[in-house]
Amino acid sequence: MQFETARKNQLEKIKQTTLWDLVIIGGGATGLGTAVDAASRGFKVLLIEKYDFAKGTSSKSTKLVHGGVRYLANGDIKLVIGALKERGLIFKNAPHVSSAQSFVIPLYSTFDKLKYLIGLKLYDWLAGSLRIGKSVLLSKKEVVEKLPHIKQEGLTGGILYYDGQFDDARLAVNLAQTAISHGATVLNYMDAIGIDKDQHGKVCGVTFSDTEDGTTYKAIAKTVINATGIFVDDILKLDTATHKNLVRPSQGSHIVIDKKFLDGYDALMIPETSDGRVLFGVPWHDKVLLGTTDIPINTHQIEPRPMEDEIEFILATAKSYLNPYPTRNDILSIYAGLRPLAAPKDNDTGSTKEISRDHKLLVSDSNLITITGGKWTTYRKMAQDTVDAAIKAGDLPHVACRTMNLPIHGSTDQIQAGHWTYYGIDYNQIQALMQEDESLKELLLPEYEFTKAEVVWACRHEMIRQVEDFLARRCRLLLLDAKAAKRAAPVVADLMAGELGKSQEWRDNQIKLFNELANNYLL
């Protein structure tokens, strides 16, 4: 199915459908997961996203599928158990975009060895049959073998444990494809501009506009789901003008550096930073990702920028553990995501450590359903709870959830070399594209393995509409190396203009817009 054609088909489905069971606002992890859940139960589903899928927080994570070691320390046992179960289901249903990752915690006291070993043994035990590896004590020599650049002064040993890693934006687009394959109508670049109500004040649909051509649509619906992450309050204010904010964003920033700073397969986990948090150094797409921070902020925006203090904090923490250590000159890209945490009470201290990471599901007096909080690992369970709530609120037929054993688009156990594995079963079709047209084998840049064929594929099958969609979320180059992404932008724009039938003016404007965006990912 070609998605350029499919976009037209999806628009036709909007015009032809008189009543939806669910209209979902928001194309991040939770909204897309909800679309998959509802469509797989047989409901008539429309999902609209103002930007591209996972444009916001859902593409800016630390790329971990995990139960949350830190939540264990906070006593959130129930949250950890649930997340560990969901981690196992992601591995089972989307093995092409997720994998087990080994982590090493370097330790500098005997007491810490005992404390963390007990905690991680509990973590293993809580995972039950879905455990992916066994936590073990490491000698100083073994730690140095796994982390050659770890600071050795005072090092007494460490602990090896296992958790999950994934590609967030790739999973997001696969969820959109999965929802469509089950009959859902899914569209990016559609902005919800009104919540429609009947004479009794109950929500009965959504008014939205196509941000590409300005066309306005009305969708009549039995239920409306607000799954807009940090923007949930904006939608709630469309429902109730006097709404008091439900969410206070917390910013998590990351820096990306060369893989030489870890020089191995194992990730680094720093269990307690100067502000009492956890910091990770994770091998990802042949680079190393360092993060994250956790800073409460008062504003929300679609493209937050890491603050200077956050960058310095990450570098200072890395300097305490690595030799040689990364400096500002070694940073290839920086990025930040905003977590939708519960707004603090009046007596709150302002610390994000005290705010629950679990999700919240609310049904307003008008029957608008809002889902917020949570994290990528638990997206499927959040979606299940949301659809269950929609069944009740919209008086829909009671159909059991089917996503525990539902393969996500691309699902395959076959591992390809490098980034190709993230395409799953689509890999063979992209290879076929290159056989048909030899020019598509050409690399976008000599130093990266991304090909022209992938841009064409993304135009036809992955709903990209802008250069940014490809370079930020389909191939991830913007997050890996922002300067390189700027160099690739003209090639991507040329290919997209040809595939999507766009003008020279569109091409030039796209390059300009992308360069402005990419500058936010550079120091």
Buried (B, 14 or more C-beta within 10 A) or exposed (E): EEBBEBBEBBBEBBEEBEEBBBBBBBBBBBBBBBBBBBBBBBBBBBBBBBBBBBBBBBBBBBBBBBBBBBBBBBEBEEBBBBBBBBBBBBBBBBBBBBBEBBBBBBBBEEEBBEBBBEBBBBBBEBBEEBBBBEBEBBEBEBBBEBBBBBBEEEBBBBBBBBBBBBBBBBBBBBBBBBBBEBBBBBBBBBBBEBBBBEEEEEBBBBBBBBBEEEEEBEBBBBBBBBBBBBBBBBBBBBBEEEBEEBBBBBBBBBBBBBEEBBBBEBBBBBBBBEEEBBBBBBBBBEBBBBBBBBBBBEEBEEBBBBBEEBBEBBBEBBBEBBEEBBEEEBBBBBBBBBBBBBBBEEEBEEEBEEBBBBBBBBBBEBBBBBBBBBBBBBBBBBBBBBBBBBBEBBEBEEEEBBBBEBBBBBBBEEEBEEBBBBBBEBBEEBBEBBEEEEEBEEEBBEEBBBBBBBBBBBBBBBBBBBBBBBBBBBBBBBBBBBEBBBBBBBBBBBBBBEBBEBEEEBBEBBBEBBBEBBEBBEE
